[in-house]
């Protein structure tokens, strides 16, 4: 899963990389999941899940280091590292998200509580 609309020099953040998927829940995690969190004012971000066929899989002896420090690696570099190409692409799906600008009005909340107090005094 990656965000190609990220606000950084590579315009990408990798949010989740797993490999050697077998069945519904058996896989190896190369980069732990990090949920979407677009910065305020950065607009709408597209979060893309892409599934690639791994003809040979990735050997446990292969040294691949993905950390929070290099989450912004471009997808093309990540594919090179994993020895994959766009020809290996099986499927892709995405969703969009943006930073929330909703702020609860405190003055409105106070006025409601004042009305409730005044109604209860009348009874």
C-alpha positions as CSV (number, residue, x, y, z in Angstrom):
1,X,0.0,0.0,0.0
2,X,1.4,3.4,-0.9
3,X,0.5,7.1,-1.1
4,X,1.7,8.7,-4.4
5,X,0.3,12.0,-3.2
6,X,2.6,12.3,-0.2
7,X,4.2,15.7,0.6
8,X,7.9,14.8,0.4
9,X,10.7,14.9,-2.2
10,X,9.8,11.5,-3.7
11,X,6.0,12.2,-3.7
12,X,5.4,8.7,-2.2
13,X,5.0,7.0,1.2
14,X,4.9,3.2,1.4
15,X,2.4,2.3,4.1
16,X,2.6,-1.5,4.0
17,X,4.7,-4.1,2.2
18,X,4.0,-7.8,2.7
19,X,5.3,-10.8,0.6
20,X,5.0,-14.5,0.2
21,X,1.3,-14.5,0.7
22,X,-0.1,-18.0,1.2
23,X,-3.8,-18.3,1.9
24,X,-5.8,-15.5,3.6
25,X,-3.6,-14.7,6.6
26,X,-0.2,-16.3,6.1
27,X,2.4,-13.8,4.9
28,X,5.7,-12.1,5.8
29,X,5.8,-8.4,6.6
30,X,8.6,-6.4,5.1
31,X,7.2,-3.1,6.3
32,X,4.6,-2.9,9.0
33,X,1.2,-1.2,8.3
34,X,1.0,2.5,8.9
35,X,-2.5,3.9,8.4
36,X,-3.3,7.0,6.3
37,X,-2.7,10.3,7.8
38,X,-2.6,13.1,5.2
39,X,-1.3,16.4,6.6
40,X,-3.8,19.3,6.9
41,X,-4.0,21.4,3.7
42,X,-2.4,18.7,1.5
43,X,-5.6,17.9,-0.4
44,X,-6.9,14.5,-1.3
45,X,-4.5,11.5,-1.2
46,X,-4.9,8.3,-3.1
47,X,-3.9,5.1,-1.2
48,X,-3.1,2.3,-3.6
49,X,-3.0,-1.4,-2.8
50,X,-1.2,-3.3,-5.5
51,X,-0.8,-7.1,-5.8
52,X,2.2,-8.6,-7.6
53,X,2.9,-12.1,-8.6
54,X,6.2,-13.3,-7.1
55,X,7.3,-16.0,-9.5
56,X,10.2,-17.1,-7.2
57,X,9.0,-15.6,-3.9
58,X,11.6,-13.9,-1.8
59,X,14.1,-16.1,0.0
60,X,14.4,-15.7,3.7
61,X,18.2,-15.3,3.0
62,X,17.6,-12.2,0.9
63,X,18.5,-9.1,2.9
64,X,15.8,-6.5,2.4
65,X,15.7,-3.6,4.8
66,X,12.6,-1.4,4.9
67,X,12.2,0.8,7.8
68,X,10.2,3.9,8.9
69,X,13.2,5.9,7.7
70,X,12.9,4.8,4.1
71,X,9.1,4.7,3.7
72,X,9.3,7.4,1.1
73,X,11.3,5.2,-1.3
74,X,9.8,5.5,-4.8
75,X,7.7,2.6,-6.0
76,X,10.1,1.9,-8.9
77,X,13.0,1.5,-6.5
78,X,10.9,-0.7,-4.2
79,X,10.0,-3.0,-7.2
80,X,13.7,-3.2,-8.2
81,X,14.6,-4.1,-4.6
82,X,11.9,-6.9,-4.6
83,X,12.9,-8.0,-8.1
84,X,9.5,-7.3,-9.5
85,X,8.3,-5.4,-12.6
86,X,4.9,-4.0,-13.8
87,X,4.6,-7.2,-15.8
88,X,4.1,-9.0,-12.4
89,X,1.2,-6.7,-11.5
90,X,-1.9,-8.8,-10.9
91,X,-4.4,-6.3,-9.5
92,X,-4.7,-2.8,-7.9
93,X,-7.3,-1.0,-5.9
94,X,-7.3,2.3,-4.1
95,X,-9.2,4.6,-1.8
96,X,-8.9,8.3,-1.1
97,X,-8.6,10.3,2.1
98,X,-8.0,13.9,3.2
99,X,-7.3,15.6,6.4
100,X,-10.3,16.5,8.4
101,X,-11.1,20.2,8.8
102,X,-14.1,19.6,11.1
103,X,-13.9,21.5,14.4
104,X,-16.5,21.2,17.1
105,X,-17.8,24.6,18.3
106,X,-17.4,24.9,22.0
107,X,-19.7,27.9,22.3
108,X,-22.6,25.9,20.8
109,X,-22.1,23.1,23.3
110,X,-22.2,25.5,26.2
111,X,-25.4,27.2,25.0
112,X,-27.1,23.8,24.8
113,X,-26.2,23.0,28.4
114,X,-27.5,26.4,29.5
115,X,-30.8,25.7,27.9
116,X,-31.1,22.4,29.6
117,X,-30.4,24.0,33.0
118,X,-33.0,26.7,32.5
119,X,-35.6,24.1,31.4
120,X,-35.0,21.9,34.5
121,X,-35.4,25.0,36.8
122,X,-38.9,25.6,35.4
123,X,-40.1,22.2,36.5
